[in-house]
Amino acid sequence: MKNNKPWDYGPLHAAEGKPYLITGDQPFFWMGDTAWLMVHKLRKEEVELYFRNRAEKGFNVIQTSIYHWHEDTNAYGAHAFIGMDMTRPCLDGDFTYWDMLDFIVDTAEKYGIYMAILPHWGGVYRDGQITEDQVEPYTTFLAERYKNAPNIIWVTGGDVRGDEGFTYWNRMGRTLKRLNPDKLVCYHPFGRT
């Protein structure tokens, strides 16, 4: 485990007038790994093993998606939403879907790793599982829940082109930045092109 965590130097942000990121006044090199389905597939002991392994290898960012695609349960069978309605997080039960995400964020923090989190994969919007009117309540819930986590990077987009849902992604980003002004908010462009 690292003694100094990157956020100890200050919030992660783009250096003014420079093409790189910094924490405080320290340059930050994004050494990331993708575990897109971590929230859906891993159990607690697997999360612990994964983050320990990534930290030992020098990774400092893990990219994951809270809600990836037409499934809303985690490895414990807990549902993310009531009736698949993304404005109604399922918060009842002993260990909810959101408790698991809390555990993931906390474990990453313990190992000095940022979580670059997509509120959902791009196709979720493209396929109509969430609408432009629903994006603000959903992202408000997320921003409020993780406002005190020092290791959050919010990522919009995913598997869609930047011109696909442009106003939707901007609305998501503005909501996250307004409620979490100390967090980096960025866009994940469509790959393979």
N, C-alpha and C positions, 0 to 999 in steps of 0.2 A: 504494500500500500504506500502511496506517495505521502510525504509529509506536507509539502506545499501543493495545494490544489490551484488550478489555473485561475479560478474566480477569487482567490485570496488577494490577487493583485488589482482587482476591480472588474466591473462588468465586461463581458465580451462584446466588442463592437468593431465596426470598420474604422480603420485609422483615417483621420481626416486628410483628404487629398492623396491618399496612398492606396495601392491595390492589395492590401492585406489586412488581416484581423489583429486586434490587440486585446489584452486584458489589462486594464489600467494603462501603463505605458510599456508593457511587455509584449513583444511579438508573439503571436499564437499561430502555430502550424496545425491545421485541422488534419489529424491522422485518424480517419474514420473507418468504421466497419458498418456494414448494413446487416441488421437483424430485423427485417421488415415485419415478420410474423411473431416476434418475441412475445408480445402481449397475448396472442392467441394460443401459442404452442408450448411455451415453457412453464415448468413448475418452479417453485421457489428455489429448490436445491440446484436446479439447472441454471437459473438466473445467477445465483451466487458463483457457481463454477465458471460460467461464461464471462462474467465481469472480472473475476480474478485472473482468468486466462488472458483476456484482452488487455488488462492493466499491465500484466507481466510482459506483454509483447509491445508495450508503448502506445497503444491506442488511447486517444483522449476524447473521441466522439463516437457514439453509437447512434445510428439512424434507425428509427423504427416508426411504424404506423400504428396509431391507436386502433383505428377501425380500417381494416384493409379491403375487405370485399365481402360479399353476401353472407358472412358468418359473423355472429356477434357473441360468441362464447369463448371463454378461455379454456386452458387445460383442465380446470376444475369444474367446467360446465356452467360457470357463472355467466349470465347474460350482461351485455354492456347497456342495453336499452330495453325499455318496456315496450313490447310490441314492435320492435325494430324502429321506433321513433327516436331519431337522434337528438331530439330536444327533451327527451325524458330518460336521463340516465337511471339505470337500475341500481339503487343504493341500499336496498334491503338485503339482509342476510349477514352471516357471520364473516364471510370473506368474499367480498364482491369483486367484480371485474375491475372496478376502480381501486379497490384495496390492492389488487395485484399490480396495477400500474404504479400506485404509490410505492409498493415494495421495490419495483424495478428502478424507479427514479431515486429512491433512497439508497439502494445498493450501488447504483452508478456513482452517486455522490460520495459514498464511502470509499470508492476506488479512485476518486479524482477524475471521473469521466462525465463529460457533457452528454445529455440526451437530446439529440436532434429529432424532435417529435413532429410527425405529420398528424394533425387532428383526424384526417382520413385520407385514404388514397384517392387520387384524382378521379378515377372511374366511378367512384361513389356519387360524385356530383353529376358527372356525365350521364350516368344511368338513372338519375332522378331519385336516388335514395335519400337525398337531402336537397332542399330548395334554397334559393337565395334568401327567402324570408326566415328560414330555419338556421342559417349559418351563424347569425349573431347570438341567439340563445345558446347554441352548442359551444361556440368558442368562448363565450362569456363564462360558462360553467368551467371550461378547462383553464382559462386564465385565472379565475378566482381560486380554483383548487391548487394550482401550482405556482401562484404568485411569490411564495416564499422560498421556493426551491432555487438554489443558486446555479444549478447545472442544467437549466432548460434553454434550448434553442428551439424556437417555433419555426416550422417549415410548412409552407403552403404548397399546393400543387401535387406532383407525383407523376402519374403516368398520362398526363394530358399536355397538349401544347399550350404555350402561354397565351395564345389568342382564343383558346377554348375556355369560356367562363371567366374572361378577364375581370369583369366587375365583381364576380363572386369571390375570386381569389384576393382581389384588392380589399373587399369588404372584410374577409376573414383576417387578412394581415393588419388592416387598420384597427379592428377590434382587439386583436391580440396585443398590438403595440400600445394602444390607448390604455389597456388594463395592465399590461406588463411593460412599462416604458424602459425598464432596465434590461430587458431580454432582447437578444438578437432575433429578428424576424426576417426570414428569407424565403425564397421560392425554389422548389425543385423542378427543373425543366424536364420535359420529355426526353428520354434517352434514345440512343441508337440512331440519331439523325444528325 
